[in-house]
Amino acid sequence: MSIYKNKKIIVLFLAPVTIGLLVFVYYPLIQTIIGSLYKWVSYSPDRKWVGIANYLAIFQKKGFLRILFNNTIYAILSVVCQVGLAMVMAACLEEIFMRKFQKFFRTVLFIPSLISMSVIGLLWKCIFNPNTGPLNQLLVQVFHVQNPPSWLGDAGLAIFCCIFISQWQNIGYCMLLDLIGIQKIPQEIHDAALIDGASPVKKFWYITLPMSKESMLVTALITTIGSYKIFTEIQILTGGGPGRATEVLATAMYRAAFNNDEMGVASAYAVVIFVITLVLSLIQMKLSRTGEEAEQ
């Protein structure tokens, strides 16, 4: 009787989450996949079956390779900064002489991740303003640069400005995750390395990195998936410009849906983003299981 009651309690607790996932995640996902196979517009019940034509329209689009390049370079640089550099920063804060300042730096570096990206985007858009922005004012008045760059108006610089803003916001969060992973390493291992005369660089390379791989895998997954879903900073800063130089999958989806009213194409973009993030998640899960098996 108690087992039956326990089952009812378990179902009762799981039901709200399960229903929420079915209604707000899986049902919209299925509808998006179905919608990507039709040609349709907003506020119209009429749909025309086109099969994979919407996907072909995306893949054959002239700027599609540029869109994938932007997302990929976004992911690569984000992994380098938010996984690699964040780990170095976390290791530095965990050094003995830095521990008394650790709370201060943790707070200062983590604060940007608490701010809305919309606010951060508007803030940096003002900073990057070529005429009145403080960055160009600094270059002109202090460094005497004659022709300061138009940061967000330059097709070669704009995407890197957007990437920089994301790193500035998120590196503190990744550093905090890495710091937690480093603090799980037994102090005895560090003490033994110190007795053996290992330098800080060797301790980082041979102890910190191998024993913090789980936190690095988590930050790598979060960062990479986030790079392929990136939208807010691009939309606020450049809107995909200049000349689609900063267009990414999410902004292309937004443009197809709300500018061109091509809801089928927009749904296809959404499915492409879903497939990419799903594959990356499966790869991370596989890597995580491989690490556990190796330890066993």
N, C-alpha and C positions, 0 to 999 in steps of 0.2 A: 504493500500500500504506500509505503514511504517512497519507494522508487517511482511509482506512478505520480505521486505528488511532486517529486523532484523534476520529473520530465515536464510536468505542466508549468512549473516555475521557470524552468529553462526556456521553454517555448514562449512563455509570457515575456521574458526579458529580451529574447531574440526577435520577437515579432515586430516591434516598432522599427528597429534598425533594418530588418529584412524588408519590410513594407516600404520604408523610405528609400532603400536602394533600388527596389523594383520600380517604384514610381518616378523617382528623380534621377536615376542613373541608367538602369538597363532599358526601361521603356523608351526614353529619349534616344538612347544609343541605337536601338533597333529601328526606331522611326527615322533617324538620321541616315542609317545605312540604306533603308528602303527609299528614302527621299533622294538619295544620290543617284538612283537609277531612273529618275524621272526628270523631265523638264517642266518646271512649274515656277510660279511667281507668288509673291505675298498676297494674302487676302483673296485668293481665288481657289475654288475647289477643283478646277480643271487641271489634270496632270497628263502628260504625254510620256509614255514609256520610251526611254532612249537607251536602256541597258548601260553599257560602260562608256557611252559617248561623253558623259561629263568628265570621266577620268581621262579619257583620251584628250579632251579639250584642255585639261590641266597640264598633262605631260607634254603635249605638243605646243604649249604656250611658249612664246619667244623668251619670256623672262623667267621661265620656271627653273632653269639651271641656276640663275642668279639668286632666286629665292632659296633654293636648297643650299647654295654656297653661303648665303648670309646666315641661315640657321646653323649650318655646320661650323662656320668660323666662330659663330657665337658660342656654340657648344665647346669647341676646342679651347678657346681662350678662357671660357668660364671654368672649365675643368682645371686648367693650369693655375688660375688665380684662386678659385674657391676650393680646390682640393689641394693643390701643391703649395701655394703661398699660404693658405690658411693653416695647413699643417705645420709649416715652418714657424709661423707666428705663434701657434699654440705651443710648440716645443720651446720657443724662446720664453714665453710667459711662465712655463713650468720650471725653468731653471731656478736654482735656489736663490740667486741674488735678485731675481725678478718677482718672486712670490709676494713680497710685501706690496708691490705695485699692481698685482694681478687683478684685484677687484676693480681698480680704477680703469685699467685698459679694457677689461671685459665689458664694463658698462659703456665706455666711450665707443668701442668698436661695434657693440651690439645695438646701440640706439638706432642707427639708420635702418636696420631691418624691421623696426617697429613702426616706421613711418610709411604711410600709404605711398605706393609708387606713383599715383597721380600727383601727389604733392611734390614728390622728389622730381618727377618729370618736369613740372612747371618751374620748380626752383632752378634746375640745371638748364632749362631752356632760356631763362633769364641770364644765367651765368655765361652761356655760350652765345648770347646775342652779339653779333659782330660790331654793332654801333655803340650800344650802351652797356654791354655786359662787362662785369668786373674783370673777367679773364683777359679780354683784349685791351681793356684800360690798363691793366697791369703790364702787359707786353709793351704797350706804347710808351707809357710814362716812366716805367722803371727800367725795362730792357731796351727801350728805344727801337722797337721793331717798326719798320716803316709801313709794311703791308701785312697786318695780322690776318690770319686765316679766317674765312667764314666757316666756322666749325660744322654747323649743321647744313650749310648750303653747299659744301664741297662733297661731291659724289665719292671721293676717295676717303674722306675723313669721317663722314656722318655715321657710318655703321660702327666705327671704332669708338666714337663718342658715346653712342648708345650702349655699347658693350661695357665701356668704362663705368657708366652710371650703375649698371647692374652689379658689377663687381664691388663698387663702393658701397652699395646697399647690403649685399648678401655675404660678403666675406666674413663679417663679424659673426654671423649665425653659423657658418661652416666652421669657423675657428672655435666656437664654443662647443660644437659637437666633437671636434677633434680633441679639444682640451679634456673633455669628459673621458674620451677613449684613452688618452695618455695617462690620466690619473688612475685608471684601472690597472695600469702596469705595476706589479709589485715593486715597492721601493728597494727590496733586497737585490733585485737585478741591477738597478742603477748603482747601488752601493758596491756591488761586486765589480761592475765595470770601472767604477772610480778607483777601487783598490788596484785593479789591473792596469791602471794608467790610461784608460781610454779617453780620448779627447771628446769634447762636446759634439763635434761633427760625427765621429765614429759611433758615439752613443745614439745619436739621431738616426744614423744610417742602418746600424745593425740591431738596435733595440726598439727605438720608438716606431719607426716605419713598419717593420714586420709585425709588431704586436698591436698596431693600431689599424690593421687592414680592414677590420669590420666597419669602423667609423668612416674610413676613407671610401669604402664601397657605398655606404649610405649617402655620403655627400656627393660622390660622383654620380650616383643615380638621380638624386634630387636635382643636381645642377644640369645634367644632360637633358633630362626630361623637361625641365623648366626652360631650357634653351630652345626647344622645339615648340613650346607653347607660348613663347614670348609674344606679348602684344602691347601692353599698356605704354611702356616707355617709347616704343617705336611710334605708336599712334599719336602720342602727345608731342613728342619731339619733332618728328619729321613727317608723320602720316604715310611713311613708305618712300618718301622722296629723299633727295631731289632726283627726279627722273626714275623712280622706282629703285634707286640705289640701295635703299635700306628695307625694301619689301621683304617680309617673311611670310611663312605659311598662314599665320593667324591674321595678319593685316590683309593678305590676299583673299582670305575667306571673308573677312569683314567687307572688303570692297565689292566682292561678288554678290554678297547678300544685300547690303544696304545702299550701295551706290548704283550697281547694275541690275539689282533685283533678279539675279540668277540664283535662285535658291537651290536648285539642283547642283549647280557647280559649287556653291558654298558648302553644301552637304558633303560633296565629294572631297573638298579640302579638309573638312572636319574628320572624315574617315581616314584620310592620309595621315593627319596628325595623330589620330588614335592608333593606327597601325604602327607608326614609328615609335610612339611612347610605349606601346604594348611590347614590341620586340625588345626595346631597351630594358624594360622591366624584367622580361623573361631571361635576358642575358645576365642581369644582375642577380636574379634568383639562382641561376645556374652556378655563377661564380661563388655565391655565398655557400651553396651546398657543397661545392668542391672543396672549399676551405674547411668546412666542418668534417668532411670525410677524411681529409688529410690529417687533421688533428687526431681523429679517432684511430 
